[in-house]
Amino acid sequence: MRVYTTIQGQTWDQIAYEVYGNEYMCDKIMDLNRDKLDTFIFPAGVKLMLPDEENIIRQSVPSDYPTWRTMLNAKG
């Protein structure tokens, strides 16, 4: 995990898109920051925990996929 510091006006999906290139990953960020779920638009300076990209890939790809297929999905 790593820490991300928000910029004034950011939203969950905007952060997910900026960090992971996919706004639909915001649920993974929200899951790690349940104490901040009542915030829709962030002020500057809020510290959020972010999952490592490799953990997101593992959670997003079915476990019955072969390793090579998981890697292809991660790139796309």
C-alpha positions in Angstrom: 0.0 0.0 0.0 1.0 3.6 -0.5 -0.3 7.0 0.6 -1.9 9.5 -1.7 -2.5 13.2 -0.8 -5.5 14.8 -2.3 -5.7 18.0 -4.3 -8.6 20.4 -3.7 -11.7 19.4 -5.6 -10.8 15.8 -6.4 -13.3 13.0 -6.3 -12.9 9.2 -5.7 -13.3 8.3 -9.4 -11.0 11.1 -10.5 -8.2 9.9 -8.1 -8.7 6.3 -9.4 -8.4 7.5 -13.0 -5.3 9.6 -12.3 -3.5 6.8 -10.4 -4.7 3.6 -12.2 -6.0 4.9 -15.5 -9.5 3.5 -14.7 -12.2 5.4 -12.7 -13.9 2.1 -11.9 -11.1 1.2 -9.5 -12.4 3.8 -7.1 -14.2 1.1 -5.1 -10.8 -0.5 -4.3 -9.6 2.9 -2.9 -12.9 3.5 -1.0 -12.6 0.0 0.5 -9.3 1.0 2.1 -10.5 4.4 3.3 -13.9 3.6 4.9 -13.5 6.4 7.4 -13.7 8.9 4.5 -16.7 7.5 2.6 -18.9 10.5 3.6 -16.6 12.7 1.5 -17.6 13.2 -2.1 -15.3 16.1 -3.1 -12.0 16.2 -1.2 -10.3 19.2 0.3 -6.5 19.5 -0.2 -4.2 17.5 2.0 -6.4 14.4 2.8 -4.2 11.3 3.1 -5.7 8.2 1.4 -4.4 4.7 1.4 -4.0 3.2 -2.1 -3.7 -0.5 -2.9 -0.7 -1.6 -4.9 -1.4 -2.0 -8.6 -0.4 -5.7 -8.5 -3.0 -6.3 -5.8 -5.7 -4.6 -7.9 -4.8 -6.8 -10.9 -5.1 -10.0 -8.8 -8.5 -8.9 -7.4 -9.8 -7.9 -10.8 -8.9 -11.0 -12.8 -10.6 -14.3 -12.1 -8.3 -16.7 -10.3 -8.8 -19.5 -12.9 -7.0 -17.4 -15.6 -3.6 -18.6 -16.5 -0.7 -16.4 -15.5 0.0 -15.2 -19.1 -3.6 -14.1 -19.5 -3.5 -12.2 -16.2 -0.5 -10.3 -17.5 -2.2 -9.5 -20.8 -5.3 -8.1 -19.0 -3.1 -6.0 -16.8 -1.6 -4.2 -19.8 -4.9 -3.5 -21.5 
